[in-house]
Amino acid sequence: MARPAVFANDLSLRFAGVDGGPSVDAVRGVDVRIAPGETLAIIGEAGSGKSTLARAIAGLTDRTIERGPKIVGGSLDVLGIDVRQLRRRDDTELGLRVGYVPQDAGTALDPHLTAGENVAYPLFQRTPKLDRVLAGGIVAEAIDAMHLTLATIPKYPHELSRGQRQRVAIARALVLDPELLVTDEATSGVDATVRETILDHLAEVQRSRGFAALVVSSELGEVRRLTDTLAVMHAGRFVGYGPIDDVLSRGTHRYVRRLAELSGVAAAL
Ligand SMILES: Nc1ncnc2c1ncn2[C@@H]1O[C@H](COP(=O)(O)OP(=O)(O)OP(=O)(O)O)[C@@H](O)[C@H]1O
């Protein structure tokens, strides 16, 4: 069996307290397994630990970023790399192999760079002397894969709509052909029709390139467009994991039951 793209075993993540305040146990003993080419969606209410888990899986921990979450229990292996052992040097390697679309990614684009320059940024980070014409071709392809017109390329982020900015951010995360894509509410704040288009483009690119993906979402309808494997998070723990309809019909936790009710799935019990 192929080695999983993501393998977490009994993983716990903690934020250190600020100014002597209490620490926060954001993720408590979760198990995750994502095979190459597979997509896992995580759903859960605000503050349940989804973003913290996504960041750690993208290799962003206290060892690699300021105020990152610390692995305080269990193990986390991403693309064969032990995330507990990351040093900045290794993080660069993981950073080049994992595409990460953080929450509000559109607003995280560099405002002083055009959309095209934002997308090209990781290319030049990997290969500083990359031929500019070659880079331009790769950027145009990445922009096109998200169904943005090429007229988007010379525009600055403030000249684009929120949905266009999100798509530029996704194009940037995909430009290095990652083996794993991690997205955190990639379509939040984007209106419903644009959101569906973005998700469909993402699903299409994922199918054609076959990378593994972890998708954080707060909407079941959105999740179903991308995958049929779901983890439900509540207060830092998983309270459901598996095929969406099994999770919803068999789950006993009240948050899972509520999700099932909202989505019209009846309990199998
Ligand atoms: N940098 C940080 N420092 C300290 N605590 C944090 C930090 N980031 C998140 N937390 C805390 O960790 C817990 C989990 O937060 P997290 O952002 O992972 O949840 P979430 O499920 O992604 O929520 P949302 O859907 O609102 O983004 C919360 O209690 C939150 O307050």
The ligand as an SDF file (V2000), in Angstrom:
LIG
                    3D

 31 33  0  0  0  0  0  0  0  0999 V2000
   -2.3770   31.7990   17.6550 N   0  0  0  0  0  0  0  0  0  0  0  0
   -3.1510   31.3410   18.6450 C   0  0  0  0  0  0  0  0  0  0  0  0
   -2.8000   31.5090   19.9370 N   0  0  0  0  0  0  0  0  0  0  0  0
   -3.5640   31.0370   20.9300 C   0  0  0  0  0  0  0  0  0  0  0  0
   -4.7310   30.3580   20.7540 N   0  0  0  0  0  0  0  0  0  0  0  0
   -5.1350   30.1700   19.4830 C   0  0  0  0  0  0  0  0  0  0  0  0
   -4.3840   30.6570   18.3590 C   0  0  0  0  0  0  0  0  0  0  0  0
   -5.0420   30.3190   17.2270 N   0  0  0  0  0  0  0  0  0  0  0  0
   -6.1520   29.6480   17.6160 C   0  0  0  0  0  0  0  0  0  0  0  0
   -6.2050   29.5600   18.9800 N   0  0  0  0  0  0  0  0  0  0  0  0
   -7.2370   28.8840   19.7760 C   0  0  0  0  0  0  0  0  0  0  0  0
   -7.2420   27.5020   19.4200 O   0  0  0  0  0  0  0  0  0  0  0  0
   -8.5720   27.0060   19.3750 C   0  0  0  0  0  0  0  0  0  0  0  0
   -8.8410   26.4280   17.9780 C   0  0  0  0  0  0  0  0  0  0  0  0
   -8.8210   27.5100   17.0400 O   0  0  0  0  0  0  0  0  0  0  0  0
   -8.9010   27.2710   15.4620 P   0  0  0  0  0  0  0  0  0  0  0  0
   -8.6490   28.5810   14.7910 O   0  0  0  0  0  0  0  0  0  0  0  0
   -8.0270   26.1270   15.1110 O   0  0  0  0  0  0  0  0  0  0  0  0
  -10.4180   26.8330   15.2820 O   0  0  0  0  0  0  0  0  0  0  0  0
  -11.2950   26.7350   13.9630 P   0  0  0  0  0  0  0  0  0  0  0  0
  -12.1170   25.5060   14.1250 O   0  0  0  0  0  0  0  0  0  0  0  0
  -10.4280   26.8170   12.7810 O   0  0  0  0  0  0  0  0  0  0  0  0
  -12.2070   28.0250   14.0630 O   0  0  0  0  0  0  0  0  0  0  0  0
  -12.7460   28.9940   12.8860 P   0  0  0  0  0  0  0  0  0  0  0  0
  -13.7510   28.1750   12.1300 O   0  0  0  0  0  0  0  0  0  0  0  0
  -13.3520   30.1190   13.6400 O   0  0  0  0  0  0  0  0  0  0  0  0
  -11.5550   29.3800   12.0720 O   0  0  0  0  0  0  0  0  0  0  0  0
   -9.4870   28.1620   19.7460 C   0  0  0  0  0  0  0  0  0  0  0  0
   -9.7620   28.0570   21.1300 O   0  0  0  0  0  0  0  0  0  0  0  0
   -8.6420   29.3690   19.4550 C   0  0  0  0  0  0  0  0  0  0  0  0
   -9.0070   30.4450   20.2990 O   0  0  0  0  0  0  0  0  0  0  0  0
  1  2  1  0
  2  3  1  0
  2  7  2  0
  3  4  2  0
  4  5  1  0
  5  6  2  0
  6  7  1  0
  6 10  1  0
  7  8  1  0
  8  9  2  0
  9 10  1  0
 10 11  1  0
 11 12  1  0
 11 30  1  0
 12 13  1  0
 13 14  1  0
 13 28  1  0
 14 15  1  0
 15 16  1  0
 16 17  2  0
 16 18  1  0
 16 19  1  0
 19 20  1  0
 20 21  2  0
 20 22  1  0
 20 23  1  0
 23 24  1  0
 24 25  2  0
 24 26  1  0
 24 27  1  0
 28 29  1  0
 28 30  1  0
 30 31  1  0
M  END
$$$$
